[in-house]
Amino acid sequence: MNQAAPTASAPDALAEQFVRFAIDAGVLRFGEFKTKAGRMSPYFFNAGLFDDGAKLGRLAQFYAQAIVASGIEFDVIFGPAYKGIPLGATVAVELARLGLVKPFAYNRKEAKDHGEGGTLVGAPLKGRVLIVDDVISAGTAVRESIRLIEAAGATPHAVAIALDRQEKATEDGRDVPWSAVQYVRKTLGLKVCAIADLAQLLRVLQLSDNFLQYYEAVSAYRTRYGVE
């Protein structure tokens, strides 16, 4: 281990634990990966690889702790199809364990034409809605969730994600000075709670001999594409 860093705050400590967990679970990987924006990224986060009960349960604990620590108030949890469905469900369970019982709903990609019908399943969407998803890549999925929530007469209020990549978004194939998360906050007006962000990921890489080999590449990527 390298020279000790200053004591981390509680949110930083939670984020660093999450980054180590994601690496150990094989969800956060290092190498060369092409992003949706066409960039070659030195790291890749795939929440779909939280693929067993133990990993998914631990992930839900991180989400729940981050949501509670954020102080965001909400009335309903919404899990957008597809990845948001198991995430939202398990987070609702974990929040209930912490004494915060909230209704949960999700959507289908295609409307059901029999039974109860429609695209929404679960609790009625009303009041302030917390959207639970893995990442925000371009804000497209968030805008679709907003449309569904508003159509149901509820208020899109906040988004909880696992990792904020803190990198420039693209519009019409060009980099812009803001990230997708910043766009969701400033333009769409939603609060965003992330378990960890790129700065915290870099801190873990820098302070561990096991991960130091990846630090330079990820740091260079942030210098080129990162936002404040």
Salt bridges, closest charged atoms under 4 A:
GLU16 OE2 - ARG203 NE 2.35
ASP51 OD1 - LYS55 NZ 3.29
GLU73 OE1 - ARG128 NH1 3.49
ASP75 OD2 - ARG128 NE 3.10
GLU94 OE1 - ARG97 NE 3.63
ASP113 OD1 - HIS114 ND1 3.26
GLU116 OE2 - ARG108 NH2 2.70
GLU116 OE1 - LYS112 NZ 3.50
ASP134 OD2 - LYS83 NZ 3.45
GLU144 OE2 - ARG147 NH2 2.77
GLU167 OE2 - ARG39 NH1 2.57
GLU167 OE1 - ARG165 NE 2.71
ASP175 OD1 - ARG39 NH2 2.75
